[in-house]
Amino acid sequence: MSAVLTIIAAILIFGVIIFVHEFGHFVAARIFGVTVNEFAIGMGPAIYKKQGRRTLYSVRAVPMGGFCAMEGEDEDKPEDPGAFNNKKPWQRIIILAAGAAMNVLLGFIVVTIIVMVSAHQIGGIPSTTVESVEAQSDAARFLQPGDKITGINGTRVNIRRDLSFELGMYDGSGECELEFKRDGKTHTEKFTPMEMTLEDGSPYYLVGFTIKQNSVNPLTVLHEGIFQTVWMVKLVFVSLGMLFTGEAGVSDLSGPVGVVSAMNTAAQSGFMDLIFLAGFLAVNIGVMNLLPLPALDGGRILFVLFEIIFRRPIPREKEGYVHFVGFILLIGLMLYVTWNDIIRIINSVF
């Protein structure tokens, strides 16, 4: 895929993700009787407007972002029954969380479709049941064909990706703990993973067995789709944890430029890889929006929770200042990571 097509694909993907997010807020607001003044896709000046019975619908010039402008969202309007802040706290929480929930749902739908297509191509869905064990692996001491892997290093294994992910975190030192079921009984054994080498010389690790394929049916596809999505959510939190522990730095973050570059790399591998990345981005954006940070949906939910705890809202003006400062900081972070993305691309070229 050419660079131009990649950029177009990125704009379309982000457009769909943002539309779905804002549509989640819109639908939830309508359900609880909140007046939506404007539903917009994009930012900047409007290039298309249509006034509905209660809402102005618009498409704006900059194909990034969007908003669902609700009446009384940032101010008190006690006389207006359709104002957002006049709704019950639990209703406001649902409205605020609906955008992120729709993003995660979109990611789940995308991943499930990919699972279904891939399963029909390869004739099955990877399971966590052992088919054969490599004789040279340390796990051959205790693993047998038919054993079902249920955990590794205290983390539950639901799909093969869970196992691969945990082994990807292994640093090559010490033993790992494998949990498996045999004849209805759970067993736990320690083993040293097999070290393999990639083309670039970097190591990766395996337990040392092949797995059986599950048959393709609605239940196995749904199971794989659900836990692939759970894995995506988990990956976001693991990445955040690495930021807090110092294993990763702010310089490792990527902005829009870095994401487009990643999309280009995925597109070179194949269309399905690009769509899978789109599904991951949808889940990622949904989860990140629920973080309790100012200007994000999670930050607004936090203020509603404070209202529930202290039985009175924090002054809207002060809450507005907090979200404004948070927004400025987020813009600053976005500019910083975008600059880092550009520098990385330049360094990779030259």
LUMKOLMAR-159966 format. One record per residue: x, y negated, z negated of N, C-alpha, C, O in turn; residue in three letters. Coordinates in steps of 0.001 Angstrom, whole numbers, plus 500000, padded with zeros to 6 digits. Atoms other than C-alpha are relative to their C-alpha. Example, Ala and Ser with C-alpha at 12.3 -4.5 7.8 and 13.67 -1.06 7.14 Angstrom:
500890501190500000512300504500492200500900498800500000501936498819499335ala;499180501190500060513670501060492860499230498910499270499739497802499101ser;
This chain:
500843501192500000500000500000500000500881498754500000501817498654499207met;499205501218499910501378496590500976499760499113498787498809499306498029ser;500111500905501140501934493800498456498686499226500038498055499010499003ala;501244500757499870498963491847499840498804500847499585497928500379498857val;501100499111500354496632494845499540499993500292498502498931500412497892leu;499915499763501438497906495489496011499413498831499222498685499030498249thr;500534501200500668497102491899494993498479499953500133497770499639499177ile;501457499979499789493634492189496536499352501057499105498318500811498484ile;500522498921500844493095495516494742500006499577498534499062499863497797ala;499909500458501386494277493940491460498889499010499673498281499078498605ala;501065500996500206491838491030491857498645500697499888497834500352499029ile;501263499271500042488980493439492577499855500792498702498785500810498093leu;500044499187501221489876495698489642499742499121498785498870499418497969ile;500215500900501128490175492821487183498608499386500061497962499195499030phe;501332500568499845486988491329488612498923500934499475498006500502498776gly;500980499015500462485042494536487964500075500151498480499045500194497808val;499828499839501449486513494928484449499386498818499249498684498999498255ile;500525501208500656485645491328483529498486499925500142497784499582499190ile;501449500015499789482176491562485076499304500949499032498308500588498405phe;500598499002500887481410494720483104500041499513498548499078499683497800val;499858500520501368482722493105479896498939498933499709498210499022498721his;500953501095500220480634489951480245498555500483500137497661499969499464glu;501342499441499840477619491979481413499555500695498716498374500674498369phe;500316499385501290477816493910478131499487498962499012498478499181498341gly;500477501086500872477536490633476182498616499528500446497724499315499625his;501239500532499436474751489469478513498803500886499650497781500390499178phe;501102499073500249472577492582478145499659500032498512498486499982498142val;500252499962501442473011492736474358499337498711499523498436498738498685ala;500604501282500370472203489033474056498525499959500393497681499518499613ala;501385499983499542469040489465476105499135500920499125497994500586498805arg;500753499052500830467970492481474022499576499352498681498467499582498197ile;500300500618501298468135490406470830499443498586500132499379497849499147phe;500682501260499809466493487351472360500875498765499941500384497674499648gly;499098501153499966469567485114472611499918499349501381499926500043502397val;500038500731498735469371482422475294501395499944500614502325499430499993thr;498722500057499280472197482835477844499910498847500983499145498900501947val;500051501191499141472846479439479438500643500239501358500132499790502384asn;499319499739498730475314480661482064500749501323499929501373501654498921glu;499240498769499840476744483958483248500917499791501195500447499698502329phe;499050500366498940479934483308485255501073501061500182501555501660499221ala;498860499161499645482501485420487036501072499087500572500814498321501500ile;498924500888499596485860483701487451500043498759499139499177498539498292gly;499824501250500742487093480406486075500172498849500988500292499062502194met;499824501166499139487450476866487390498686499537500594497617499897500100gly;501220500543499396484986475054489658499141501093500632499654502066501184pro;500943499020499450481873476945490749499951499895501522499867498796502071ala;500131499980498544481746478013494408498634500551500418498242500470501582ile;501363499521499742478305479606494102499206499914498706499690500314497647tyr;500878500102501169475415478895491725498584500434500383498107500188501491lys;501411499665499808471945480313491342499317499908498643499688500607497700lys;500732500177501249469543479187488650498895501035499886497961501059500688gln;501046499041500277467513482043487240498933499369499125498950498160498896gly;501083500531500830464442481686485049500523499401498709500023498384498230arg;499440500506501258466564481244481932501509499800500052502075499157499168arg;498535499982499972470199481603483034500524499501501344499967499812502397thr;499285500405498792472518479921485532501059501049500305501913501331499464leu;499012499009499578474519482544487464500977499318500951500568498614501875tyr;499012500685499168477797481392489013501208500872500284501565501753499501ser;498711499407499633480916482587490809500968498832500110500675497842500781val;499072501119500053483955480409490215501266500268500817501561501408501175arg;498932499961499002487024479651492314501172500895499616501739501566500478ala;498834499214500435489732481353490225499518501402499625498773501551498656val;500537498652500207489121485137490391500603500720498796500942501899498890pro;499498499407501239490361485764486837499147499448498866498906498243498797met;500793500453501126488261485628483698498518499965500315498071500473501344gly;501441500095499876484603484905483257499434499695498629500169499714497641gly;500589500275501305482168484048480501498496500195500022497847500155501067phe;501438499896500237478699484559479088499687498951498939499839499198497742cys;500210501143500900477739481198477578498642500110499329497605499972499979ala;501241499837500754475151481722474836499660498730499228500551498040498733met;500477501167500748473082478990473219500357500156498516500147501212497919glu;499705499980501428474280478085469728501103500958499598501118501443498466gly;498918499059500314477393480266469926501042499361499095501611500036498237glu;498957500677500766479737477650468436499452498856499145500208498013498663asp;500599501057500818477274475431466583498693500495499417498094501450499911glu;501264499644500637474271475615464302498857499256500674498901498038500844asp;501216500600499444470887475029465914498814500656499295498136501512499863lys;501015499318500812468448475954463156498602499982500589497779500835500257pro;501341500104499433465427474859465194499792500886501223498669501012501714glu;500071499235498753466229477130468164500024501506499698501063502019499283asp;500028498552500279465119480805467777500860500808500974501190501964500707pro;499164499287499027467177481709470859501482499757499827502283500225500637gly;498584500290500239470466480440469385500711501220499419500171501916498559ala;499205498843500432473177483064468849500178500017498489499971501052497855phe;499707500032501435474031481913465317498771500085499120498900500147497897asn;501224499808500777470381482194464246499602501470499905498652501818499204asn;500315498576500044470397485944464814500626500646498763501558500107498166lys;499485499289501168471010488453462044501454500411500240501840500667501381lys;498581499653499825474699489277461389500226501291500777501101501347501641pro;499775498726499312474366492886462557499688499884501496500305500562502317trp;500308500214498594472778491687465808501136499267500700501476499590501838gln;498875500738499423475625489234466413501209500905500198501923500791501194arg;498866499073499872478195491971465777499812500888501228500759501116501979ile;500262499154498833476529494205468378500222499218501290500825499728502235ile;499825500830498800476434491342470907501486499768500275501928499858501420ile;498566500274499833480121490539470302500774501257500399501729501184501173leu;499275498751499709481207494194470463499564500635501314500239501531501821ala;500562499351498806479089495025473526500921499909501208500972500833502019ala;499084500146498870481658493675475992501094501052499978501367501702500987gly;498937499000500134484443495888474667499454501407500186500100502251500807ala;500612498675499859482086498876474453499763500338501474499962501476501899ala;500222499782498568481202498438478127501311500270500728501340501067501666met;498692499742499398484914498309479036500439501432499755500918502107500666asn;499617498624500324485569501587477219499125500978500768499607502000501255val;500912499144499227482488503104478868500424500043501465500402501107502085leu;499520500039498612483774501970482273501236500881500157501336501654501110leu;498807499163499943487149503567481546499653501472499956500229502274500692gly;500438498606500114485416506794480522499404500497501313499710501607501750phe;500630499605498726483346506879483738501057500205501081501014501184501827ile;498934499894499000486426506248485897500821501266499779501082502018500718val;499164498834500315488483508908484123499239501296500271499813502247500801val;500795498787499789485658511465484252499867500316501483499927501478501884thr;500064499791498542485281510955488004501328500563500509501342501477501334ile;498683499514499589489044511456488430500188501454499579500711502264500345ile;499901498624500492488906514614486301499218500941500912499705502014501270val;500852499160499157486063515990488429500622500225501379500630501346501888met;499386499891498680487822515244491731501257500869499937501446501759500766val;498750499240500149491182516609490534499725501469499717500406502352500238ser;500322498619500363489571519713489048499594500816501224499967501982501350ala;500410499288498788487998520630492376501171500192500960501197501145501739his;498828499875499133491311520031494138500915501138499560501450501874500390gln;499077498980500515493325522329491856499276501263499543499914502248499171ile;500773498811500340490489524752491086499817500253498530499561501389498132gly;500209499819501433490219524167487362500418498782499207500929497807499757gly;499613501076500910490797521942484347501000500563498996500725501584498366ile;499005499486500942493952522372482239499419500161498598498748499267498083pro;500478499737501356493160523941478878501167499845499021502234499354499390ser;498890499964500971495231524234475708500254501449499558500828501700498499thr;499818498580500294495229528037475803501213500542500742501379500298501937thr;498748499484499441498534529825476396499719501106501017498960502036500744val;500100498947498990498775531868479600501242500894499957501129502119499968glu;498744499244500130502447532903479377501019499140499262500912497914499249ser;498992500700500796505454531984477234501370500195500629501739501311500994val;498637499918499475508949531163478516500878500784499014500938500461497828glu;499211499131500882511283533832477150501111499244499288501476499590498165ala;498866500716500585514083531301476515499574498911499020500425498271498402gln;500454501051500909511913528947474480499999500493498563499805501680498300ser;499999499640501420512133528868470692498613500444499565498482501276498668asp;501369499652500367508323529105470526499638501434500371498611501943499923ala;500268498617499615508530532592472107500060500942498801499592502078498872ala;499913499180501220509256533876468586498618500310499431498418501345498795arg;501302499826500641505607533443467612498798499825500936497723500351500648phe;501132500228499098503431532316470559499715501227500855500632501943501257leu;500421498901499147501447534876472540498952499496500994498243498530500711gln;501079500359499069499221534666475633498641500109499312498380501068498585pro;501320500016500635495694533784474540499920499104498784498824498773498332gly;500010500932501137496766531549471639499484498638500465499819498177501556asp;500540501318499668494899528234471602500699498945499143500593498963497917lys;499285501056500722497031525200470678498985498989499464498170498461500221ile;500962500918500633495107523005468209500660498787499354499967497842498977thr;499351501155500613497748520645466816501508500056500145502094501124500325gly;498547500083500000501332519442466880500421498847499097499929497726499227ile;499496500994500959503165517587464111498876499296499242498940498092498994asn;501101500554500777499915517091462214498969499244500810498004498732500243gly;500945500695499130498114515554465220499168501019500762499704501966501338thr;500894499053499331495082517321466652500212499969501511500384498902502102arg;499879499854498546495403518601470227498643500434500553498164501527500252val;501277499687499372492161518493472211500143500324501481499385501125502028asn;499728499774498583493563518407475760501508500075500190502280499733499295ile;498563499841499751496906519087477359500750498677499857501890498664499393arg;499331501292500085497698515354477525500389499650498565501400498983498342arg;499657500243501403497628515208473707501343500635499664502185500027499004asp;498761499279500260500397517790473573501177499322500684502231499140500075leu;498934500675499248502465516063476269500362498668499359501533498291499303ser;499764501305500610502040512715474533500835500133498736501785499375498539phe;499247499816501245503288513978471175501437500436500275502360499985499598glu;498647499588499637506273515700472801500775498832500608501998498760500486leu;499356501188499453506970512427474615500543499083498923501449498291499181gly;499538500813501129507424510795471188501178500660499274501826500039498431met;498922499250500663509947513468470140501357499467500455501571499243501647tyr;498708500616499678513519512115469962501141501002500166502298500615500326asp;498958499002499788515366515405470301500663500501498740501550501351498813gly;499391499571501260516233515831466618498973500699499122497812500292499076ser;500883499306500923514740518263464128499038500947500690499107501169501898gly;500983499046499501511900520713464518498622499354500109498342498335499477glu;501395500404499896508284520272465539499136501096499364499559502243499223cys;500927499057500619505285521926463911498824500229500944498159499279501358glu;501062499655499053502800523725466130498896500763499276499156501723498552leu;501166499316500573499303524730465040499231500671501131498996500059502173glu;500731499278498957497414527371467013499045501002499371499197501401498216phe;500970499019500456494504529745466719500185501309500744500425501336501951lys;499905498653499419494666533493467286498999500888499276499051501035498055arg;501036499130500574491734535830466739499201499285498911498849499885497896asp;500817500750500941489837533085464926500735499464498794500152498741497987gly;499216500456501149492639532436462430501001498925500442501569499002501531lys;499079501095499693494767529264462315501394500323499456501543500745498309thr;498608499768500386498562529615462221500811498727500228500496497934501116his;499105501142499840501302527011461815501443500502499991501854501214499074thr;498602499593499882504906527546462946500854498809500415500373497878501061glu;499059501042499588507975525357463391500866500511501150501200501694501221lys;499178499617498849510019525325466593500802498799500477500492497654500148phe;499198501053499381512651523353468466499610499926501485499766500913502204thr;500431500112498601511330522024471820501137500254500978502307500017500680pro;499037499800498915513049522972475070500333498647500613499436497857500909met;499579501262499384515098520090476490500185500198501499500899501098501941glu;499880500001498550514743519424480213500545498638500422500616497715499610met;499412501254499528516260516685482378499293499516501257499075500272502203thr;500604500623498833514596514291484786501062499686501047502256499830500783leu;499063500308498917516171513245488090500969498885499619502116498872500066glu;499122501107500394517549510084486483500907500355498820501649499506498325asp;499127499549501074519266512144483783499413499884498610500017500366497652gly;500606500154501323516927511255480931499307501298499588498762502012500429ser;500576498735500459515684514117478760498497499924499758497957498855499474pro;501380499871500455512142515302478176499864501393499391500708502261499616tyr;500075498793500814510855518110475974498695500768500230497640500179500469tyr;501131499115499782508521521095476344499923501029498886500929501341498249leu;500137498880500931507102523774474064500571501251500656501270502043500024val;499483498846499273507870526338476744498939501047500282499140502227499998gly;501028499033499617504646527929477970499149499418501120499105498206501327phe;500968500444498997502151527799480812498606500133499394498405500867498425thr;501342500004500573498462527215480210498980500538500994499201500549502205ile;501098499526499173495224528672481479499180498821500491499204497737499907lys;500894501014499462492784526711483596498565500306499562498104501442499676gln;501423499837500278489232526168482383499213499892501299499627499196502225asn;500855500109498823486459526639484925499401498597500070499281497910499055ser;500564501339499796484925523485486401498487500059499828497793500696500620val;501443500123500225481465522765484984499758498694499253500710498093498756asn;500268501294500644479723519714483500500581499864498596501051498790498221pro;499510500077501376480764520588479937501517499821499947502017499004499174leu;498538500116500026484480521055480678500457498660500574501432498079500097thr;499670501313499436484561517909482842499741498911498966500566498016498781val;500353500991501014482798515905480117500985500039498838501409498993498346leu;499028499849501093485119517290477424501324499348500359501895498603499562his;498730500571499564488202516349479424499896498485500132500809497767499725glu;500181501434499840486808512900480282499960499272498668500565498210498520gly;500097500627501328485959512111476648501374499907499351501761498848498858ile;498723499994500727489339513119475272501129499321500774502121498906500176phe;499062500842499254491268511482478111499803498540499580500769497792499424gln;500299501360500438489499508267477073500489499771498577501055498721498276thr;499494500093501376490278508924473396501512499839500012502066499061499235val;498543500112499885493916509388474410500410498591500406501402498067499898trp;499702501369499582493874505989476143499885499027498826500740498161498642met;500185500851501184492508504317472992501167500204499032501707499246498478val;498897499673500899495147506089470937501302499364500488502087498860499685lys;498775500560499433497900504916473292500100498501499707501185497987499436leu;500000501439500308496854501276472748500455499776498565501288498907498310val;499648500188501407497123501640468966501440500420499709502110499810498877phe;498597499605500169500443503501469195500923498889500484501935498597499846val;499195501098499464501826500672471338500008498808499046501048498187498833ser;500074501088500975500594498073468835500827500324498767501503499458498212leu;499204499576501148502154500090466029501489499839500250502238499463499347gly;498584500154499655505490500057467844500419498539499951501566498232499624met;499699501434500101505280496247468021500213499599498542501134498847498223leu;499918500363501404504709495995464273501226500621499319501798500016498413phe;498852499339500627507490498477463393501327499574500617502389499923500103thr;498773500460499359509992496836465756500550500952501035501588500676501635gly;499546499061498972510309499867468047499845499403501395500521499818502336glu;500183500743498751509083497557470814499894498525499634499454498181498537ala;500036501430500250509344493783471119499013499293500901498454499892501819gly;500908500795499172507237490997472579500482499978501444499678499879502372val;499441500011498639509595491058475573499588501230500804499709501249502029ser;500440498785499306508246494546476362498565499891500496498105500743501256asp;501383500177499563504714493215476870499955499580501463500910499017501998leu;500188500397498602503343492686480367498761499137500139497750499369499475ser;501141500854499667501051489973481706499449500383501347499724501482501830gly;500604499693498694499124489794484986501009500387501065500750501294501856pro;498982499686498983502309489818487106500519501419499805500676502176500763val;499510498656500290503584492930485353498966501062500313499304502143500796gly;501076499041499713500214494647485678499867500223501503499697501357501952val;500067499866498543500092493922489417501168500842500511501006501663501413val;498827499205499622503615495344489718499774501479499676500127502356500465ser;500301498613500377502491498478487838498966500602500944499041501781501288ala;501003499523499042499491498743490153500642500358501332500267501342501969met;499302499721498745501802498571493152500742501326499917500732502114500862asn;499286498733500206503907501406491717499023501170500014499284502205500627thr;501009498938500040500780503458490998499435500267501386499200501418501757ala;500561499855498658499434502801494494500938500782500916500492501524501791ala;499039499257499186502660504148496010499921501494499716500224502315500581gln;500125498585500371502042507406494121498722500614500548498649501823500765ser;501263499494499470498492507686495422498816499208499487498888498554498447gly;501199500760500336495022506204495317499451500394498637498992499537497882phe;500549499543501276493968508363492353500797499455498828500228499163497776met;499181500574501071496899507102490279499623498544499765499595498086498623asp;500413501394500130495817503522490989498664499903499267498490499044498403leu;501318500023500649492224504276489950500132500399498527499450499841497667ile;499778499601501394493457506041486797500547498816499202500128498584498068phe;499456501188500662495480502925485925498894498975499768498869498314498730leu;501130500926500161492333500837486488499139500413498810498703499568498029ala;500764499505501144490464503053484019500703499714498690500070499335497705gly;499222500285501213493261502666481488499956498518499661499840498156498490phe;500071501447500239493237498878481917498652499612499395498589498763498505leu;501329500289500540489483498824481255499945500339498515499460499544497710ala;499985499588501406489941500757478002500908499092499190500559498674498086val;499026500853500685493003498689477066499411498632499684499533498145498560asn;500585501326500196491188495374477544498875500062498977498723499157498156ile;501078499851500968488194496659475603500511500092498580500007499406497689gly;499447499819501345490262497780472616500681498720499518500488498303498377val;499291501223500392492445494659472609499031498884499623499323498082498736met;500990501034500302489329492453472600499390500172498618498846499218498063asn;500561499761501323488238494056469332501002499775498877500663499932497704leu;499029500304501047491444493162467508499535498764499230499021497824499834leu;500485501125500819490666490789464602500887498761500114501447498289499124pro;499177501174499747492493487866466179499122498845500470498150499070501191leu;500795501161499576491140484331466685499878499937501514500811500283502239pro;500332500177498581489535483648470085499595501303500680499012501266501764ala;500440498728499444488981487374470715498663500390499371498276499854498332leu;501269499538500557485678489157470164500185500554498597499339500353497726asp;499722499451501329487249490958467215500154498911498948499742499093497802gly;499860501122500918488135487609465625498649499415499628498420499051498474gly;501347500510500263484540486422465966499223500982499117498475500568498232arg;500646498990500842483297489700464482500494499872498558499720500032497614ile;499432500154501343485649489129461532499301498871499240499028499005498047leu;500690501112500659483970485782460792498573500395499612498071499957498577phe;501340499529500350480549487472460874500070500904498769499199500853497901val;499824499127501170481846490081458407500239499176498745499741499523497674leu;499813500904501137483040487249456135498654499445499540498391499324498343phe;501328500529500315479530485834456322499174501030499231498458500686498291glu;500728498930500699478083489200455264500521500163498580499738500321497643ile;499380499786501311480553489537452369499688498848499042499300499074497895ile;500162501170500869480252485978451022498584499418500041498295498434499360phe;501410500364499932476539485647451936499760498567500488498702497990500236arg;500193501297499347477060482367453754501073499858501073502194500332500892arg;499026500110498907478776481468457033501110499004499694500907498026498975pro;498921500981500045482128479754457235499581498841500901499041499087501979ile;500414501143499169481522476191458567500399500189501462501553500489501767pro;499761499739498578481187476461462353501158499157500538501927499607501388arg;498932500884499518483524473511462867501373500590499680502275500572500518glu;498718499400500388486332475231460924500259501283500788501387501547501206lys;499845498787499192485701478517462717500417499638501420501256500311502020glu;499646500450498652485884476641466019501453499601500103502111499901501099gly;498587500383500001489273475170465081500900501239500025501896501280500747tyr;499195498767500063490612478643464249500039500675501363501101501094501822val;500042499353498688489452480070467570500743499171501053501361499725501963his;499291500850499047490839477065469447501510500184499875502212500322500878phe;498567499775500216494276477476467865500403501383500499501451501545501124val;499719498648499514494118481209468568500051500064501510500895500754502083gly;500025500037498535493237480512472191501292499395500545501868499910501503phe;498754500640499558496231478166472563501180500956499836502037501048500714ile;498915499042500235498534480787471041499955501147501007500996501601501484leu;500130498924499014497153483477473356500465499545501380501113500303502103leu;499539500545498722497744481230476381501526499921500014502170500252501010ile;498538500065500104501298480640475166500643501367500142501659501517500820gly;499481498635499885501857484379474774499889500500501432500797501162501935leu;500195499585498615500428484976478256501053499381500920501584500048501808met;498977500668499186502794482418479769501369500627499761502157500800500690leu;498703499401500350505731483984477916500180501364500669501213501632501283tyr;499858498656499428505027487557479030499990499948501525500622500777502179val;499986500162498535504313486368482592501384499604500482501865500111501495thr;498621500383499661507718484680482685500926501206499907501778501403500775trp;499182498790500140509302487905481403499760500966501167500694501592501668asn;500314499131498852507482489851484141500752499542501249501324500351501979asp;499337500552498810508883487537486808501501500250499943502114500625500942ile;498556499774500170512416487803485409500347501461500238501353501770500877ile;499748498570499806512161491616485314499959500371501478500793501139501957arg;500120499702498564511023491734488945501200499460500760501744500138501632ile;498824500594499347513812489384490031501237500840499744502010501107500664ile;498830499179500355516413491465488168499980501353500719501026501874501106asn;500084498697499320515096494687489740500323499884501493500822500827502106ser;499723500221498583515398493160493231501461499694500257502058500173501220val;498599500454499781518824491583492816500982500694499082502182500424499143phe;
